[in-house]
Amino acid sequence: MPVYNRDSKLSDVILYDPSVIQVVNRFGIFLGVGDSTIRSICEEYGIDEPLFLSIVNTYLNRNYFPEGIAGRVNLRGLLDYLEKTDYYYSRILLPNVERHFTLLISKSVASEEPSNLQLLQRFFMEVKSELLDVIDNDLRNWFPALRGEGDKTIRNKGSEVGRKPYDNYVLEEKISDLINFFVIHLRGKYDHNLCVAVVSALVTLEKDIQQNNRIRDRILKPLCQE
């Protein structure tokens, strides 16, 4: 797994793993980057280069541990990135999964073998509700507190600020369980293409949450502790 630096071409990063497109989009960068290096792109868009490199490398590489975070990375810039990530989940990914789920169930065929799609949909709605609760806590409590704008009683609870925003791993497990249930236990007659669309959307959600939890754990947590 490559580790990118300021002289790496951003196009090489994107072509290596297109899932990073959503990451660069959160910085206001969109496709059509030409042969620009990360250094030139950051200069052009006014982006904190150490923050960008730390996020991209952590997102793509599970074995990457950024060093000297407290002295190099701006907390406010990181919180802006994570806030955009939360909005991406609540406004795009979750509605996309729900839309495909609803269409899949509406197109399912009644048969002697009952479908368990409604059960899977209920499970998804539980996961959605939990994720939205985490997002609401981020946006209403933790992010304002870490910016120095929120409740001082939250800001002063150093141990909680260092722990609370990262407790999303149960959600990873639940989304994984939902995907496994589709793969192993799905019954009944259903539209196969729509089923693939639901599973693909869930896989996208699961992967992005896993990778952004790495960012929270390896970049946000050390900054909070500092």
FIMI-837935 format. One record per residue (C-alpha): x, y, z; residue number from 0; chain. Coordinates in Angstrom, 2 decimals, always signed. Example, Ala and Ser with C-alpha at 12.3 -4.5 7.8 and 13.67 -1.06 7.14 Angstrom:
! FIMI-837935
        xx        yy        zz   fiza   drengu
    +12.30     -4.50     +7.80      0        A
    +13.67     -1.06     +7.14      1        A
! end
This chain:
! FIMI-837935
        xx        yy        zz   fiza   drengu
     +0.00     +0.00     +0.00      0        A
     +1.67     +3.27     -1.07      1        A
     +2.10     +6.22     +1.27      2        A
     +1.52     +9.47     -0.59      3        A
     +3.45    +12.70     -0.13      4        A
     +3.17    +16.29     -1.32      5        A
     +4.82    +15.45     -4.66      6        A
     +2.41    +12.59     -5.47      7        A
     -0.04    +13.24     -8.28      8        A
     -3.58    +13.39     -6.96      9        A
     -4.77    +11.54    -10.08     10        A
     -2.54     +8.58     -9.08     11        A
     -4.14     +8.53     -5.63     12        A
     -7.65     +8.49     -7.09     13        A
     -6.89     +5.87     -9.74     14        A
     -5.29     +3.61     -7.12     15        A
     -8.50     +3.55     -5.06     16        A
    -11.51     +5.48     -6.44     17        A
    -13.23     +5.32     -3.03     18        A
    -11.02     +8.30     -2.08     19        A
    -13.09    +10.48     -4.46     20        A
    -15.56    +11.18     -1.65     21        A
    -12.68    +12.20     +0.61     22        A
    -11.26    +14.76     -1.81     23        A
    -14.80    +15.98     -2.55     24        A
    -15.10    +16.91     +1.15     25        A
    -12.18    +19.27     +0.60     26        A
    -13.97    +20.89     -2.35     27        A
    -11.85    +19.04     -4.94     28        A
    -13.66    +17.31     -7.80     29        A
    -12.69    +15.14    -10.76     30        A
    -10.64    +16.66    -13.54     31        A
     -7.49    +17.16    -11.44     32        A
     -5.09    +16.80    -14.36     33        A
     -1.47    +16.07    -13.47     34        A
     -1.48    +18.32    -10.40     35        A
     +0.51    +17.23     -7.37     36        A
     -1.01    +17.21     -3.90     37        A
     +1.16    +20.21     -3.04     38        A
     -0.14    +22.28     -5.99     39        A
     -3.75    +21.23     -5.40     40        A
     -3.54    +22.22     -1.73     41        A
     -2.01    +25.57     -2.66     42        A
     -4.69    +26.19     -5.29     43        A
     -7.59    +25.38     -2.97     44        A
     -6.11    +26.79     +0.22     45        A
     -6.08    +23.37     +1.91     46        A
     -3.96    +22.48     +4.94     47        A
     -1.46    +20.13     +3.25     48        A
     -0.44    +18.09     +6.36     49        A
     -4.11    +17.59     +7.20     50        A
     -4.95    +16.48     +3.65     51        A
     -2.04    +14.01     +3.51     52        A
     -2.83    +12.63     +6.98     53        A
     -6.48    +12.07     +6.09     54        A
     -5.85    +10.54     +2.66     55        A
     -3.12     +8.18     +3.86     56        A
     -5.06     +7.13     +6.96     57        A
     -8.23     +6.60     +4.94     58        A
     -6.54     +4.41     +2.35     59        A
     -3.95     +2.55     +4.40     60        A
     -4.92     +0.60     +7.50     61        A
     -1.24     +0.29     +8.43     62        A
     -0.56     +4.03     +8.28     63        A
     -0.13     +5.89    +11.57     64        A
     +0.46     +9.64    +11.14     65        A
     +3.19    +10.99    +13.38     66        A
     +3.41    +14.30    +15.19     67        A
     -0.27    +15.08    +14.67     68        A
     -0.52    +17.62    +17.47     69        A
     +2.19    +19.80    +15.96     70        A
     +1.17    +19.54    +12.33     71        A
     -2.59    +19.16    +11.89     72        A
     -5.20    +21.84    +12.48     73        A
     -8.08    +20.55    +14.65     74        A
    -10.62    +22.96    +13.18     75        A
     -9.85    +21.78     +9.64     76        A
    -10.22    +18.16    +10.73     77        A
    -13.59    +18.89    +12.36     78        A
    -14.77    +20.59     +9.15     79        A
    -13.85    +17.42     +7.24     80        A
    -15.63    +15.14     +9.73     81        A
    -18.69    +17.38     +9.70     82        A
    -18.92    +17.07     +5.92     83        A
    -18.53    +13.30     +6.33     84        A
    -21.48    +13.22     +8.74     85        A
    -23.61    +15.20     +6.29     86        A
    -22.60    +12.79     +3.53     87        A
    -23.93     +9.89     +5.60     88        A
    -27.18    +11.57     +6.65     89        A
    -28.04    +13.25     +3.34     90        A
    -26.65    +10.88     +0.70     91        A
    -25.58     +7.39     +1.79     92        A
    -28.39     +6.55     +4.23     93        A
    -31.18     +7.90     +1.95     94        A
    -29.60     +5.96     -0.93     95        A
    -29.72     +2.66     +0.99     96        A
    -33.27     +3.35     +2.18     97        A
    -34.46     +4.25     -1.31     98        A
    -33.07     +1.02     -2.78     99        A
    -34.49     -1.00     +0.11    100        A
    -37.99     +0.43     -0.39    101        A
    -37.87     -0.24     -4.12    102        A
    -36.57     -3.79     -3.58    103        A
    -39.43     -4.65     -1.24    104        A
    -42.03     -3.07     -3.52    105        A
    -40.76     -5.21     -6.41    106        A
    -40.57     -8.45     -4.44    107        A
    -42.74    -11.31     -5.61    108        A
    -45.13    -13.01     -3.21    109        A
    -44.43    -16.74     -3.05    110        A
    -44.97    -19.80     -0.89    111        A
    -41.52    -19.17     +0.58    112        A
    -41.94    -15.95     +2.60    113        A
    -39.33    -13.24     +2.14    114        A
    -37.39    -11.90     +5.09    115        A
    -36.72     -8.56     +3.40    116        A
    -39.00     -6.70     +5.83    117        A
    -36.96     -8.06     +8.73    118        A
    -33.76     -6.86     +7.07    119        A
    -35.30     -3.47     +6.43    120        A
    -36.26     -3.11    +10.10    121        A
    -32.71     -3.98    +11.08    122        A
    -31.40     -1.35     +8.68    123        A
    -33.75     +1.26    +10.14    124        A
    -32.32     +0.51    +13.61    125        A
    -28.79     +0.99    +12.26    126        A
    -29.87     +4.20    +10.53    127        A
    -31.37     +5.55    +13.74    128        A
    -28.20     +4.78    +15.72    129        A
    -25.95     +6.38    +13.12    130        A
    -28.11     +9.50    +13.02    131        A
    -27.88     +9.70    +16.82    132        A
    -24.07     +9.60    +16.58    133        A
    -24.14    +12.30    +13.89    134        A
    -26.47    +14.46    +15.96    135        A
    -24.13    +14.12    +18.94    136        A
    -21.18    +15.12    +16.74    137        A
    -22.86    +18.18    +15.28    138        A
    -24.71    +19.43    +18.37    139        A
    -22.23    +18.58    +21.11    140        A
    -18.74    +17.28    +20.36    141        A
    -17.67    +19.31    +17.34    142        A
    -18.82    +22.67    +18.80    143        A
    -17.16    +21.75    +22.11    144        A
    -13.88    +20.90    +20.41    145        A
    -14.03    +24.19    +18.49    146        A
    -14.44    +25.99    +21.80    147        A
    -18.01    +26.98    +20.96    148        A
    -19.98    +24.44    +22.99    149        A
    -20.84    +23.65    +26.56    150        A
    -17.81    +24.08    +28.85    151        A
    -18.93    +21.09    +30.90    152        A
    -18.43    +18.94    +27.79    153        A
    -15.13    +20.61    +26.93    154        A
    -13.76    +20.03    +30.40    155        A
    -14.49    +16.29    +30.38    156        A
    -11.20    +15.37    +28.74    157        A
    -11.65    +11.62    +29.12    158        A
    -15.08    +11.73    +27.50    159        A
    -13.95    +13.97    +24.64    160        A
    -11.14    +11.49    +24.09    161        A
    -13.49     +8.56    +24.02    162        A
    -17.02     +9.41    +23.03    163        A
    -16.69    +10.36    +19.35    164        A
    -14.98     +7.06    +18.51    165        A
    -17.55     +4.63    +19.87    166        A
    -18.93     +3.84    +16.41    167        A
    -17.46     +0.38    +16.04    168        A
    -20.70     -1.31    +17.11    169        A
    -22.28     +0.28    +14.05    170        A
    -19.57     -1.24    +11.86    171        A
    -20.43     -4.66    +13.27    172        A
    -24.16     -4.19    +12.73    173        A
    -23.75     -3.12     +9.11    174        A
    -21.45     -6.10     +8.57    175        A
    -24.10     -8.38    +10.12    176        A
    -26.72     -6.93     +7.78    177        A
    -24.54     -7.57     +4.72    178        A
    -23.79    -11.10     +5.92    179        A
    -27.50    -11.75     +6.43    180        A
    -28.18    -10.75     +2.81    181        A
    -25.40    -13.01     +1.54    182        A
    -26.18    -16.06     +3.69    183        A
    -29.81    -16.02     +4.85    184        A
    -31.89    -14.13     +2.27    185        A
    -35.12    -15.96     +1.31    186        A
    -38.02    -15.49     -1.07    187        A
    -38.33    -14.17     -4.60    188        A
    -36.95    -10.72     -5.21    189        A
    -35.45     -8.49     -7.89    190        A
    -31.82     -9.56     -8.09    191        A
    -30.53     -6.29     -9.56    192        A
    -32.19     -4.23     -6.85    193        A
    -30.83     -6.60     -4.22    194        A
    -27.31     -6.05     -5.56    195        A
    -27.94     -2.29     -5.41    196        A
    -28.90     -2.51     -1.72    197        A
    -25.89     -4.65     -0.80    198        A
    -23.52     -2.42     -2.80    199        A
    -24.84     +0.68     -1.04    200        A
    -24.41     -1.01     +2.35    201        A
    -20.85     -2.05     +1.48    202        A
    -20.05     +1.55     +0.50    203        A
    -21.47     +2.79     +3.81    204        A
    -19.61     +0.17     +5.83    205        A
    -16.27     +0.87     +4.13    206        A
    -16.52     +4.64     +4.54    207        A
    -17.45     +4.35     +8.22    208        A
    -14.54     +1.96     +8.85    209        A
    -12.04     +4.24     +7.16    210        A
    -13.32     +7.41     +8.79    211        A
    -13.27     +5.70    +12.19    212        A
     -9.54     +5.19    +11.56    213        A
     -9.26     +8.94    +10.98    214        A
    -11.12     +9.62    +14.22    215        A
     -8.98     +7.14    +16.14    216        A
     -5.55     +8.05    +14.71    217        A
     -5.92    +11.79    +14.08    218        A
     -8.88    +13.24    +16.03    219        A
     -8.25    +11.29    +19.23    220        A
     -4.58    +12.37    +19.61    221        A
     -5.60    +15.99    +18.93    222        A
     -8.33    +15.78    +21.57    223        A
     -5.91    +14.29    +24.09    224        A
     -3.39    +17.02    +23.31    225        A
! end
